[in-house]
Structure formats: structure tokens, C-alpha cells
Amino acid sequence: MEENKHIVYMLKCKDNTFYTGYTNDLEHRLKMHKEGKGAKYTRGRGPFQVVYIEKHEEKQKAMQREYQIKQLSRIEKIQLIRNWLKEVIQNENTKEL
């Protein structure tokens, strides 16, 4: 099994709500959301923006993390997204050096 194949992701919907999900194929899952065949919650709420990605080696850990994120308040989710984006930017800046 490929490492970090289990992905927890968060989408920002056009109505500014967040959807958190789990997948082992993010590209396919995003296509399903876009086509209205994804989660019931996301139907009619597109277009979407991926605002958070977290990779795990084990499915169980990814699903537990998905549940934890879903329990967060909106403010806590926004802070999680901000922290993740800062990390992404720092990693990109480090690559340039």
C-alpha cells in the first residue's frame, strides 16, 4: 500500500461553509463533488476550493481525524486552515532557497 494514501480534506463551498471528507483518491473525489455525485452536503454548493489537506498512512487514523475536524467550531476550522497554509508557504519558500 502506498504511503500517505489516506487523505482528509476540507472544501470551502460557494456559500462559505466548509465540508470535511475522507478519500484515498482526492482527484477522483473532487471530480465527484464537482459533478454533484459526491457527498449530499456538497450538492449545489459548488464551485469548491480545497483549503486543507492532511495525509495519513492508515485509514483508521485518517477517519478518526476526519471526525475530529468535523467536531471543530468554524473558528477552529479557520485556524486549522490558516496554520496549514502557513506551513505550505514555508515549505515552498524553503524549496526556493
Protein Blocks (a to p, Z undefined) as FASTA:
>chain_A
ZZhkbccdddddfkopacddddfbfklmmmmmmnopacfklgopaccddfbdcddfbfkl
mmmmmmmmmmpcfklmmmmmmmmmmmmmmmmmmmmZZ
